[in-house]
Amino acid sequence: MNKQFIRRRLNYAAAFLMVLSTLTISCSSDGPTVDPDENAERSYTVGAWAPDGSQYLAQTSSLTEGELSFVGNGLQANGSRYLWHKNHVYVMNLVLRQFIQYEMNADGTLTQKGAIAVDGVVPNYFQSLNVADDNTLLVLGSQEQGAKGAAGWARIRVPEFVVEARGTLNVPYNAATPAVEFAVGRGYVDGNKFVMGGYYYDYENKGYTASGVQAMVYDYPSMSNMRVITSNVTNAGIGYDYLSSLTSDEQGNHYFVASAGRFWTGLGGKSGVVRIKKGEERFDPDYFLDVTTPLGKQACLMGINYVGGGIAFGTVQYEEMMTSVRDRLGNVGQVVKLDLANKQVTLMNTPLSPVSMVRSPLVINGKYYTAITPTDGAAAIYEFDPAGDANAAKPGLKLLTGTTVNLIAPHPAR
């Protein structure tokens, strides 16, 4: 990844919002479940960047109709990570260097309930936000350079929102190639182990590097005794930390996005989906869903959300349309339907859009919702029906300001 570009963009946003002297926010989703009454009326919080660089968390009563503007509307926000779990939104605020908890109320409002100062809890900031169980968040952080095989972890009890334990975990590191660093990714708890993805970045050559597919397995909750499990189905990073890059099915099997693009955690090979079955400590040797080959393009899979019945939706970026990682902010992304059971890929007939649509989409009422926001066209929240064909997508809530949406989260039923 172009680290200097990311830092420049975050620094610009930080300076802009500090001048305005307002509250700031950011976040990342881990595929949580909605409360049982899915069909009841409810509000939704939508987090987005406005064209001027400002960020807001704004509320809407519907994802399928109406319109929503983010300029001067809602709670101004800044950061890099979003997570919603149960009735709360969690935000990694990079300006304040706080991890902030907001309660989503049935009337559509947000109420700040707490904040945790990240300095001294983990190195850098909370980069990987994970739901360990209904009452526990597991957050990870590491230095971008010079970590030398060490990262930090913390367990946060929710909804009380207190750090109940923290420590250091080992990550891969080779002293013979010190410029190559491992970045922590998304992960999940399965019994007494934590399984985590990630990727390698070469700071000397300023590019991704990959040799096969790797995941780290730790004893949980101690986060000790690191084991590396591997697969040779492609050369890719898995479970990118701020994208919706990890999902699970009804049987508790877990699916990681394997991004093999040279502009996203790989070398330019086949991107797709790898599986680790429930209770196992290895990649399924019989499973790889190749997404690149059937599309006939240099399609790099970026995100995935499981809907049900073996069907998931995700997003690809077309790397033949790109010259650098920053081009993902242009119209290079498109939604795909993934039949995980039969290893089939369907390209959805939707407009090209920036790939930010995979930060935190929503699955509710058996449908998939994500924002499609072309830089030169109409932006909207789209609804996707897993029972339909390539045309089973329709625009709903109009987004008036050409925004980049980072979060869609449901409030409790009214």
Residue pairs with C-beta under 8 A, 6 or more apart in sequence:
1 201
1 208
1 264
1 265
1 325
2 206
2 324
2 325
2 326
3 144
3 201
3 203
5 324
5 325
5 326
10 80
10 94
12 53
13 53
13 54
13 55
13 78
14 24
14 78
14 94
14 95
16 52
16 53
16 54
17 24
17 54
17 55
17 76
17 78
17 95
18 95
20 54
20 76
22 76
23 75
23 76
23 77
24 55
24 76
24 77
24 78
24 79
24 93
24 94
24 95
24 96
25 47
25 55
25 57
25 75
25 76
25 77
25 78
25 79
25 82
25 91
25 93
25 100
26 55
26 77
26 78
26 79
26 80
26 81
26 82
26 91
26 92
26 93
26 94
26 406
27 47
27 79
27 81
27 82
27 83
27 84
27 89
27 90
27 91
27 92
27 129
27 360
27 406
27 407
28 81
28 82
28 83
28 92
28 129
28 241
28 242
28 243
28 359
28 360
29 82
29 83
29 84
29 244
29 359
29 360
29 361
29 407
29 409
30 83
30 85
30 129
30 130
30 131
30 186
30 246
31 244
31 246
31 247
31 248
31 305
31 306
31 363
32 84
32 85
32 86
32 131
34 364
34 410
35 86
35 87
35 412
35 413
37 413
38 364
38 365
39 365
40 413
40 414
41 61
41 413
41 414
42 106
42 410
42 411
42 412
42 413
42 414
43 59
43 60
43 61
43 104
43 106
43 107
43 108
43 410
43 411
43 414
44 59
44 60
44 61
44 62
44 63
44 362
44 408
44 409
44 410
44 411
45 57
45 58
45 59
45 84
45 89
45 104
45 110
45 407
45 408
45 409
45 411
46 57
46 58
46 59
46 60
46 68
46 70
46 371
46 381
46 397
46 405
46 407
46 408
46 409
47 55
47 56
47 57
47 58
47 77
47 82
47 89
47 360
47 405
47 406
47 407
47 408
47 409
48 55
48 56
48 58
48 70
48 371
48 399
48 401
48 403
48 404
48 405
48 406
48 407
49 55
49 403
49 404
49 406
50 56
50 70
50 71
50 401
50 403
51 401
51 402
51 403
52 71
54 70
54 71
54 76
55 70
55 76
55 77
55 78
55 79
55 406
56 70
56 71
56 73
56 74
56 75
56 76
56 77
57 74
57 75
57 77
57 89
57 102
57 110
57 407
58 68
58 69
58 70
58 73
58 74
58 75
59 74
59 108
59 109
59 110
59 411
60 66
60 68
60 397
61 108
62 396
62 397
63 362
63 369
63 381
63 383
63 396
63 397
63 408
64 381
64 383
64 396
64 397
65 396
65 397
66 397
66 398
67 397
67 398
67 399
67 400
68 397
68 398
68 399
68 400
69 399
69 400
69 401
70 399
70 401
70 403
71 401
75 110
77 91
77 93
78 93
78 94
78 95
79 91
79 92
79 93
79 94
79 95
80 92
80 94
80 125
80 127
80 242
81 91
81 92
81 126
81 127
81 129
81 241
81 242
82 89
82 90
82 91
82 92
82 129
82 359
82 360
82 406
82 407
83 89
83 90
83 129
83 131
83 137
84 90
84 104
84 360
84 407
84 409
85 131
85 137
85 158
86 134
86 158
86 159
87 103
87 104
87 159
87 411
87 412
88 101
88 102
88 103
88 104
88 113
88 158
88 159
89 101
89 102
89 104
89 110
89 407
89 409
90 99
90 100
90 101
90 102
90 129
90 137
91 99
91 100
91 102
92 99
92 118
92 125
92 126
92 127
92 129
93 99
93 100
94 125
96 115
97 117
97 118
97 119
97 125
98 115
98 116
98 117
98 118
99 115
99 116
99 118
99 126
99 139
99 156
100 112
100 114
100 115
100 116
101 112
101 113
101 114
101 115
101 158
101 159
101 161
102 110
102 111
102 112
102 113
103 110
103 111
103 112
103 113
103 159
104 110
104 409
104 410
104 411
104 412
105 111
105 411
105 412
106 411
106 412
106 413
106 414
107 414
108 411
113 159
113 161
114 161
116 156
116 161
116 163
118 125
118 126
118 141
121 139
121 141
121 152
121 154
121 163
121 166
122 139
122 140
122 141
122 142
122 151
122 152
122 153
122 154
122 166
123 141
123 142
123 143
123 147
123 150
123 151
123 152
124 141
124 142
124 143
124 144
125 141
126 139
126 140
126 141
126 154
127 140
127 141
127 142
127 183
127 184
127 241
127 242
128 139
128 140
128 141
128 184
128 185
128 186
128 187
128 196
128 241
129 137
129 139
130 137
130 138
130 139
130 140
130 186
130 187
130 188
130 189
131 137
131 138
132 138
132 155
132 189
132 194
132 220
132 221
133 189
135 157
135 158
135 159
136 155
136 156
136 157
136 158
137 155
137 156
137 158
138 153
138 154
138 155
138 156
138 187
138 189
138 194
139 153
139 154
139 156
140 151
140 152
140 153
140 169
140 184
140 187
140 196
140 241
141 151
141 152
141 184
142 150
142 151
142 152
142 171
142 183
142 184
144 181
144 183
145 181
145 203
147 171
147 173
147 181
147 182
148 173
148 175
148 178
149 170
149 171
149 172
149 173
149 182
150 168
150 169
150 170
150 171
151 168
151 169
151 170
151 171
151 184
152 166
152 167
152 168
152 169
153 166
153 167
153 168
153 169
153 223
154 163
154 165
154 166
154 167
155 163
155 164
155 165
155 166
155 221
156 162
156 163
156 164
157 164
165 221
167 222
167 223
169 218
169 223
169 224
169 226
170 226
171 182
171 184
171 198
171 216
171 226
172 182
172 200
172 214
172 216
172 228
173 181
173 182
174 180
177 202
179 202
179 203
179 204
179 205
180 200
180 201
180 202
180 203
180 204
180 209
181 200
181 201
181 203
182 198
182 199
182 200
183 198
183 199
183 200
183 201
183 237
183 241
184 196
184 198
184 241
185 196
185 197
185 198
185 199
185 237
185 238
185 239
185 240
185 241
185 245
186 196
186 197
186 239
186 240
186 241
186 245
186 246
186 256
187 194
187 195
187 196
187 197
187 216
187 239
187 246
188 194
188 195
188 246
188 248
188 254
189 220
190 252
190 254
190 278
190 279
191 220
191 279
192 219
192 220
193 217
193 218
193 219
193 220
193 281
194 217
194 218
194 219
194 220
194 223
195 215
195 216
195 217
195 254
195 276
195 281
196 215
196 216
196 217
196 218
196 239
197 215
197 216
197 237
197 238
197 239
197 240
197 245
197 246
197 256
198 214
198 215
198 216
198 237
198 238
198 239
198 241
199 208
199 210
199 236
199 237
199 238
199 240
199 259
199 265
200 208
200 209
200 210
200 237
201 207
201 208
201 209
202 208
202 209
207 262
208 237
208 262
208 264
208 265
208 266
208 267
209 267
210 235
210 236
210 237
210 260
210 265
210 266
210 267
211 235
212 230
212 231
212 232
212 233
212 234
212 235
213 230
213 231
213 232
213 233
213 234
213 235
213 236
213 238
213 258
213 274
213 283
214 228
214 229
214 230
214 238
215 228
215 229
215 238
215 239
215 256
215 276
215 283
216 226
216 227
216 228
216 229
217 226
217 227
217 228
217 229
217 281
218 224
218 225
218 226
218 227
219 225
227 281
229 276
229 281
229 282
229 283
230 283
231 274
231 283
231 285
231 288
233 258
233 270
233 272
233 274
233 283
233 288
234 258
234 260
234 266
234 269
234 270
234 271
234 272
234 288
235 260
235 266
235 267
235 269
236 258
236 259
236 260
236 265
236 266
236 269
236 271
237 258
237 259
237 264
237 265
237 266
238 245
238 256
238 257
238 258
238 259
238 265
238 274
239 245
239 246
239 256
239 257
240 257
240 259
240 264
240 265
240 302
242 359
243 257
243 302
243 303
243 358
243 359
244 303
244 304
244 305
244 358
244 359
244 360
244 361
245 256
245 257
245 259
245 302
245 303
245 304
245 358
246 254
246 255
246 256
246 257
246 304
247 254
247 255
247 304
247 305
247 306
247 312
248 254
248 255
248 306
249 255
249 306
249 310
249 340
250 308
251 278
252 278
252 279
253 275
253 276
253 277
253 278
253 284
254 275
254 276
254 278
255 273
255 274
255 275
255 304
255 306
255 312
255 340
256 273
256 274
256 275
256 276
257 271
257 273
257 301
257 302
257 303
257 304
257 314
258 266
258 271
258 272
258 273
258 274
258 288
258 301
259 265
259 266
259 271
259 300
259 301
259 302
260 266
260 267
260 268
260 269
260 270
260 271
260 272
260 292
260 300
261 268
261 271
261 298
261 300
261 317
261 319
262 268
262 319
263 300
263 317
263 319
263 322
263 324
263 325
263 327
263 328
264 300
264 302
264 317
264 325
264 328
266 300
268 298
268 319
269 292
270 290
270 291
270 292
270 293
271 291
271 292
271 299
271 300
271 301
271 316
272 288
272 289
272 290
272 291
272 292
272 301
273 287
273 288
273 289
273 291
273 301
273 304
273 338
273 340
274 283
274 284
274 287
274 288
275 283
275 284
275 287
275 340
276 282
276 283
276 284
277 284
289 338
289 340
289 343
289 345
290 343
291 299
291 301
291 314
291 316
291 336
291 338
291 345
292 298
292 299
292 300
292 301
294 344
294 345
295 316
295 336
295 345
295 347
297 318
297 320
298 318
298 319
298 320
299 316
299 317
299 318
299 319
299 336
300 316
300 317
300 318
300 319
301 314
301 315
301 316
301 336
302 314
302 315
302 316
302 317
302 333
302 355
302 358
303 314
303 315
303 355
303 357
303 358
303 359
303 361
304 312
304 313
304 314
304 338
305 312
305 313
305 314
305 361
305 362
305 363
305 368
306 312
306 340
306 363
307 313
307 363
307 366
307 367
307 368
307 386
308 366
308 386
309 386
310 339
310 340
310 341
310 342
311 337
311 338
311 339
311 340
311 386
312 337
312 338
312 340
313 335
313 336
313 337
313 338
313 348
313 361
313 368
313 370
313 384
313 386
314 335
314 336
314 338
314 358
315 333
315 334
315 335
315 336
315 355
315 357
315 358
315 370
316 333
316 334
316 336
317 328
317 332
317 333
317 355
318 332
318 333
318 334
319 332
321 327
321 330
321 332
322 328
322 332
328 354
328 355
328 356
329 354
329 356
329 375
329 404
330 354
330 375
331 351
331 352
331 353
331 354
331 374
331 375
331 376
332 352
332 354
332 355
333 352
333 353
333 354
333 355
333 357
333 358
334 347
334 348
334 350
334 352
334 353
335 348
335 350
335 357
335 370
335 372
335 382
335 384
335 393
336 345
336 346
336 347
336 348
337 345
337 346
337 348
337 384
337 386
337 390
338 344
338 345
338 346
339 345
339 346
346 389
346 390
347 390
348 384
348 390
348 392
348 393
349 390
349 391
349 393
350 372
350 382
350 393
351 372
351 374
351 377
352 374
353 371
353 372
353 373
353 374
354 373
354 375
354 404
356 371
356 373
356 404
356 405
356 406
357 370
357 371
357 372
357 373
357 405
358 370
359 405
359 406
359 407
360 406
360 407
360 408
360 409
361 368
361 369
361 370
361 408
362 368
362 369
362 370
362 408
362 409
362 410
363 369
364 410
366 386
367 383
367 384
367 385
367 386
368 383
368 384
368 386
369 381
369 382
369 383
369 384
369 396
369 408
370 381
370 382
370 384
370 405
370 408
371 379
371 380
371 381
371 382
371 399
371 403
371 404
371 405
371 408
372 379
372 380
372 382
372 395
373 379
373 399
373 402
373 403
373 404
373 405
375 402
378 395
378 398
379 398
379 399
379 400
379 401
379 402
379 403
380 395
380 396
380 397
380 398
380 399
381 395
381 396
381 397
381 399
381 405
381 408
382 393
382 394
382 395
382 396
383 393
383 394
383 396
384 392
384 393
385 392
385 393
386 392
399 405
